[in-house]
Amino acid sequence: MKILMTTWEFPPNKVGGIASHCLDLSKTLVNQGHDVHVLTHGPEEKSFDIEGVHVYTIPSTGSAPDIVSWAMFLSHRMEKKAVELNKEEKFELVHAHDWMMVPAGVGIKKTLNIPMVFTIHSTEQGRFGIGSRMAKMINDLEWYGTYEADHIITVGKDFYNEVRSLFNPPENKMHYIPNGIDIERFDTQAKPINKNDFAADWEDIILFVGRLTRQKGLEYLIYAAPDILKEHGEAKFVIVGKGNLNFYRSIASKVGVANKMFFTGFLEDGIVLSLFKQATTTVIPSIYEPFGIVALEAAAGSRPSVGSYTGGLKETIVHEETGLHTYPGHSKSIADQVNRILSDKNWANHLGRKGRARVEKNYKWDKIARWTAGVYGKALGLW
């Protein structure tokens, strides 16, 4: 199949998990014999290949008054580029990712008269609620994507039901396909690190990886830190990710744990892979999480995770088998479960090994790409 994919983030432009998802899916589809072209945002218009995937970067406007206007302008440019490329390529299907790509996906579908698949990675209702005019516009674009798409992919089981409840698409259009993970990356691309750059030799690293936003629940981990340190003074909290660093630093100072919190900001992938392996546990205190890829990344590094019993984390963590669940937004619950991990390192290692085995069995991209190609086949009427 000749597939045109639209995504607002794609390596090397990486903001959240969508970039890695689209790259891993695309290159696996190429390995399985498909021809994949990706339209994405970039500072200038250019084209290049990544492991057989044809990538075209397109700039948006730098003076858009808001994120919706920015997305609409980018989508318009993507549609024009798709028409230009189609003269030579003759695309069979367009696959749009996330709400920002709905205008591009729908425009390409209608202009080229090809089917559209829409992967919805999260919802505005879940992320922030629909309490503003801008949030309502984003929610409406998400609904429009589910309405116009010939088939819809959701990345989590709970999330599947959330999308059905919010937008009421026909059930025969909907498919649950989990996110995947490139396990080999953890064995071949992890960069050697000096633990002393993050913690003392005698300290246990408690790792957080993610955007520093409300939905990721980092404040609940910080509020849990005094109860963890009371039992395990050797713990060190390493916080990896971009966002409102000053806000979270101020919480750490307020609760008296600033000296035990290391905010790294953004780190390159190879270093983060090594940190997953070095950490005693990774904590995922999200209050909203459609999938929960960080739990699988910890497991790929053979380490257990402690995560909220919400959304996709219900499936990416198996309680007392690959990690431990906590009540969402509940610092005491986080402290209790982290202390269980720190109190029994042999058990923690056992959970990590079980997690690695489960990832290898259920979340490899080869299987996920074949499921996705199956949805493409349905959209094209091949079966």
NORURQUI-V492418 format. One record per residue. N is the residue number from 0. RES is the residue in one letter. PHI is phi in whole degrees, -180 to 180 (999 if undefined). BURIAL is # if it has 16 or more other ideal C-beta (glycine too) atoms within 10 Angstrom, else .. Layout:
N/RES/PHI/BURIAL
N/RES/PHI/BURIAL
This chain:
0/M/999/#
1/K/-105/.
2/I/-114/#
3/L/-109/#
4/M/-111/#
5/T/-119/#
6/T/-151/#
7/W/-79/#
8/E/-133/#
9/F/-160/#
10/P/-53/.
11/P/-85/.
12/N/-86/.
13/K/-120/.
14/V/-112/.
15/G/-132/#
16/G/-84/#
17/I/-66/#
18/A/-58/#
19/S/-65/#
20/H/-57/#
21/C/-68/#
22/L/-66/#
23/D/-64/#
24/L/-63/#
25/S/-62/#
26/K/-70/#
27/T/-71/#
28/L/-61/#
29/V/-62/#
30/N/-62/.
31/Q/-92/.
32/G/102/.
33/H/-93/#
34/D/-107/#
35/V/-116/#
36/H/-120/#
37/V/-121/#
38/L/-99/#
39/T/-147/#
40/H/-83/#
41/G/-162/#
42/P/-69/.
43/E/-149/.
44/E/-81/.
45/K/-157/.
46/S/-134/.
47/F/-161/.
48/D/-113/.
49/I/-126/.
50/E/50/.
51/G/89/.
52/V/-89/#
53/H/-87/#
54/V/-114/#
55/Y/-127/#
56/T/-97/#
57/I/-135/#
58/P/-78/.
59/S/-100/#
60/T/-88/.
61/G/-86/.
62/S/-117/.
63/A/-66/.
64/P/-73/.
65/D/-161/.
66/I/-67/.
67/V/-68/#
68/S/-62/.
69/W/-59/#
70/A/-66/#
71/M/-65/#
72/F/-66/#
73/L/-62/#
74/S/-62/#
75/H/-61/#
76/R/-67/#
77/M/-64/#
78/E/-62/#
79/K/-62/.
80/K/-65/#
81/A/-62/#
82/V/-63/.
83/E/-63/.
84/L/-67/#
85/N/-66/#
86/K/-58/.
87/E/-100/.
88/E/-89/.
89/K/56/.
90/F/-64/#
91/E/-97/#
92/L/-161/#
93/V/-114/#
94/H/-120/#
95/A/-100/#
96/H/-119/#
97/D/77/#
98/W/-64/#
99/M/-65/#
100/M/-99/#
101/V/-62/#
102/P/-60/#
103/A/-66/#
104/G/-61/#
105/V/-67/#
106/G/-61/#
107/I/-67/#
108/K/-56/#
109/K/-76/.
110/T/-71/.
111/L/-92/#
112/N/57/.
113/I/-128/#
114/P/-71/#
115/M/-123/#
116/V/-109/#
117/F/-123/#
118/T/-96/#
119/I/-102/#
120/H/-94/#
121/S/-168/#
122/T/-124/#
123/E/-63/#
124/Q/-58/#
125/G/-73/#
126/R/-70/.
127/F/-134/#
128/G/85/.
129/I/-109/#
130/G/-105/.
131/S/-137/.
132/R/-62/.
133/M/-64/.
134/A/-62/.
135/K/-64/.
136/M/-64/#
137/I/-66/#
138/N/-59/#
139/D/-66/.
140/L/-67/#
141/E/-62/#
142/W/-61/#
143/Y/-61/#
144/G/-62/#
145/T/-69/#
146/Y/-73/#
147/E/-82/#
148/A/-65/#
149/D/-74/#
150/H/-145/#
151/I/-121/#
152/I/-114/#
153/T/-113/#
154/V/-96/#
155/G/-146/#
156/K/-68/.
157/D/-62/#
158/F/-65/#
159/Y/-54/#
160/N/-69/.
161/E/-63/#
162/V/-65/#
163/R/-61/#
164/S/-67/.
165/L/-75/#
166/F/-116/#
167/N/53/.
168/P/-76/#
169/P/-59/.
170/E/-64/.
171/N/-73/.
172/K/-91/#
173/M/-101/#
174/H/-143/#
175/Y/-98/#
176/I/-131/#
177/P/-68/#
178/N/-66/#
179/G/-125/#
180/I/-145/#
181/D/-88/#
182/I/-62/#
183/E/-61/.
184/R/-55/#
185/F/-69/#
186/D/-94/.
187/T/-120/.
188/Q/-114/.
189/A/-66/#
190/K/-93/.
191/P/-58/.
192/I/-128/#
193/N/-94/.
194/K/-53/.
195/N/-65/.
196/D/-74/.
197/F/-122/#
198/A/-158/#
199/A/-71/.
200/D/-55/.
201/W/-89/.
202/E/-93/#
203/D/-87/#
204/I/-82/#
205/I/-103/#
206/L/-102/#
207/F/-125/#
208/V/-130/#
209/G/161/#
210/R/-67/.
211/L/-87/#
212/T/-130/#
213/R/-55/#
214/Q/-67/#
215/K/-82/#
216/G/69/#
217/L/-58/#
218/E/-59/#
219/Y/-71/#
220/L/-68/#
221/I/-63/#
222/Y/-67/#
223/A/-78/#
224/A/-57/#
225/P/-58/.
226/D/-70/#
227/I/-71/#
228/L/-68/#
229/K/-61/.
230/E/-94/.
231/H/-136/#
232/G/-66/.
233/E/-84/.
234/A/-78/#
235/K/-132/#
236/F/-97/#
237/V/-110/#
238/I/-110/#
239/V/-108/#
240/G/149/#
241/K/-96/.
242/G/149/#
243/N/-82/.
244/L/-59/.
245/N/-63/.
246/F/-63/.
247/Y/-75/#
248/R/-63/.
249/S/-66/.
250/I/-66/#
251/A/-60/#
252/S/-67/.
253/K/-62/.
254/V/-94/.
255/G/80/.
256/V/-124/#
257/A/-58/#
258/N/-73/.
259/K/-108/#
260/M/-116/#
261/F/-112/.
262/F/-91/#
263/T/-87/#
264/G/71/.
265/F/-71/.
266/L/-128/#
267/E/-67/.
268/D/-55/.
269/G/-60/.
270/I/-72/#
271/V/-64/#
272/L/-58/#
273/S/-67/#
274/L/-65/#
275/F/-57/#
276/K/-75/#
277/Q/-79/#
278/A/-66/#
279/T/-69/#
280/T/-156/#
281/T/-108/#
282/V/-108/#
283/I/-125/#
284/P/-89/#
285/S/-59/#
286/I/-99/#
287/Y/-146/#
288/E/-153/#
289/P/-58/#
290/F/-127/#
291/G/105/#
292/I/-65/#
293/V/-61/#
294/A/-63/#
295/L/-72/#
296/E/-66/#
297/A/-61/#
298/A/-64/#
299/A/-63/#
300/G/-87/#
301/S/63/#
302/R/-123/#
303/P/-80/#
304/S/-126/#
305/V/-120/#
306/G/-142/#
307/S/-63/#
308/Y/-84/.
309/T/-153/#
310/G/49/#
311/G/-69/#
312/L/-66/#
313/K/-63/#
314/E/-106/.
315/T/-81/#
316/I/-116/#
317/V/-104/#
318/H/-59/.
319/E/62/.
320/E/-122/.
321/T/-119/#
322/G/178/#
323/L/-135/#
324/H/-97/#
325/T/-128/#
326/Y/-71/.
327/P/-61/#
328/G/65/.
329/H/-131/#
330/S/-64/#
331/K/-63/.
332/S/-63/#
333/I/-62/#
334/A/-61/#
335/D/-60/#
336/Q/-75/#
337/V/-64/#
338/N/-63/#
339/R/-62/#
340/I/-63/#
341/L/-68/#
342/S/-81/.
343/D/-143/.
344/K/-67/.
345/N/-63/.
346/W/-65/.
347/A/-59/#
348/N/-64/.
349/H/-63/.
350/L/-61/#
351/G/-63/#
352/R/-65/.
353/K/-64/#
354/G/-64/#
355/R/-61/#
356/A/-64/.
357/R/-69/#
358/V/-63/#
359/E/-62/.
360/K/-81/.
361/N/-115/.
362/Y/-127/#
363/K/-76/#
364/W/-66/#
365/D/-58/.
366/K/-68/.
367/I/-67/#
368/A/-65/#
369/R/-66/.
370/W/-63/.
371/T/-65/#
372/A/-62/#
373/G/-64/.
374/V/-66/#
375/Y/-58/#
376/G/-60/.
377/K/-65/#
378/A/-62/#
379/L/-89/.
380/G/73/.
381/L/-80/.
382/W/-158/.
